[in-house]
Amino acid sequence: MKRCAWVNDEEIYNVYHDQEWGIPVCDDQKLFEMLILEGAQAGLSWITILKRRENYREAFDEFNVEKVASYDEDKVQQLLSNEGIIRNKLKVRGTVKNAKAFLTIQKEFGSFSSYIWAFTEGTPIINNWQSTDEVPAETELSKKISKDMKKRGFTFVGPVIMYSFMQAVGMVYDHTKDCFRHPTNQGGITQ
């Protein structure tokens, strides 16, 4: 079975690619998780974060946005001493800040999902790349989303991070044409 060229032989990577990456996500808790994990990845490889994902879930209360938004300085210091996550002060503090901004968006739009998916009119953008070399690191749309989210108080939401987020949650479907998950192959977008 042929996969996108960025996938290595590690089972955790294969499972993520095969069962999660590019599948549309509308659940706010899952969207919050992916937003935080993509921000944590900044400057690192995705496999580094993927291997720590369960630690992140435990450390950040299963990504319960209300709980994360209420973290105080004691909790931040506890997180900064947690060896199971990336102990970067800006990223940990940014997670709390992002949780607060996330809650504000939920109040304004009814859900974060409604807000974020409006950028693609509720429909995934399906690309037909021949190889991973063609896949952009950012797009005009990821720049637009980044700018809007920064204006709303988010951090670690630059255009590259937002494009990765869009790929992860299925707003953009970037499986290459030779990958079994590409819609023209039997793996398709909905499986």
N, C-alpha and C positions, 0 to 999 in steps of 0.2 A: 504494500500500500504506500503510495507516494504522498508525502506531506510537504508543506511549505519548507523552503530551504533553511529558514531560521531555526527550525526545530532540531534539537540534538537527540541523542539516543536515551536520554534520561527519561524514565517512566513518568515522572511528575510533569515533565514538559510535554510528552506525548498526550497524556490525559488532558492537560490544559488545552492544547491545540485541538484535539479531537472533539472534546465535549463542551468546551466553554468559549474559546476565543472566536469572536465574530457572531455569536448567537445573541440576538436582541434581548436586552435586559430592560425591564420596566419597573422592577421592584426597587423602591427607594433605598432600602437597607443594603441591597447588593450594589446599587449604583454608588452609595456612599463608600462602601468597602473598596470598590475598584478605584474611585477617585483618590482615596487615601493611599492605596497601594501603588498606584501610578506615580503619585507625588513622592512616595518613599523611594521609588526606583531612581529618581533623578540622580544622574552621575554613576549609576550602578547598572548591572545587568538584570534583566527580568528574572532570570533563574535564581539570583540571589534573594529576591523578594519572594518568589514562589516557594522556595524552600523554607522561608520563615512565615509563610501565610498563616499557619495554625497558631503560631506564637502571637502574631498580630491580632488574630481573632480573640485569643484569650486576653491579651494585654489591653485591648480596646473594647472590652465588653461586647464581643460579637458584632462590633460596629453599630451598636445602638446609638444613634446620633444624639438623642436627648441626653444620654449618660455622658457621652464624650464631650458634649457642649458644656456640661456642668463640672468638668474636671477643674480642680483647684491646683495650687502650686505644689501641694504635697503629692498629689497624683502625678503631676508632671515630673517631679523629681523621682518618683517611683519608676515611671516609665523610662527615664534617662538612665536608670541603673539596671534595666532589664536587658540582659545579654541576648535574648531571643529575638529582639527587633533591632532595627538600625537606630542607634542612640545619638541621633543628630538633633541638637537643641532646636534648630529652626524647623525641622520636619515634625518633631513631636509637638512643639507649640503651634505650628501651622495646622496640625490635625485638629486641635481644639478650636482654633480660629475658623477653620473650614466647617466644622460642625455647627458653629453658631451661624455662619453665613448660609449653610445648607438649610437650617431651620427657618431662616428668614425667607428663603426662596419657597420652601414648602407652604408657608403662610400666604405668600403673595400669589403663588400659582396653583395651590392645592396639592401639589407634589413636585418633587425635584424632577421626576420623570416627565411630567407635563412640560416643565421648563426646558429641559435639555433636549428632548425629542422634537420640540417645536423648531429647532434649528434645521432639522431634516424633514420637516413636515410629517413627522411620525413614521417615516419610511427609511429603511436602511439604504445607504448608497452602495450599490454593488459595482465593484471595479473588476476589470478583466486584465490584470497584470500577467505578463508572460513569466516574469521572474521577480524575485524580491528586490533586485536592483532598481526596478521601476517604481517601487512603492515609495512615496514621498515621506519625509520625516514630519512635515507639516503642510497644511493647505490654507487657502484663503479662509475656508470655513473654520478650521481649528484656530486661526488667528482671531477671527470674529468672536468665537466662543470664549477664547482666552481673555480677550479685551473686556467682554461683558462680565465675565466672572470676576476678574480683577476689580472692576468697577464696583462689584457687589461685595467686595471684602475677602475674596478667596486668595490664597497663596499657593505656590507650587502648582500653578495651572497655566504655565506657558504654552505656546502653540504646539510644541513637540509633545509635551506631556498630554495635552488635550487630544492630539491626534492618536496617541497610543491608547488613551481612554476610549475614544470613539471606536477604535478597532476592537478593544477588549469587550465592550458592551454591545457590539453589533450595530452601532450607528453607521459604521463604515465596514464593509465586508471585503477584506483584502487578501483572502486566500488566493494564491496564484492559480492560474488556469490548469496547471498540471497537478494540483493538489486534489486529493479525493474529496475534500470539503467544498471545493468550488461548486457553485450552483449548477454548472453544466455537467458535473459528474454525479455519480449516484449518492455521494455523501450529503450533498445539498445543504442549504442554509437552515432548514428547520430540524435537522436531526442532531 
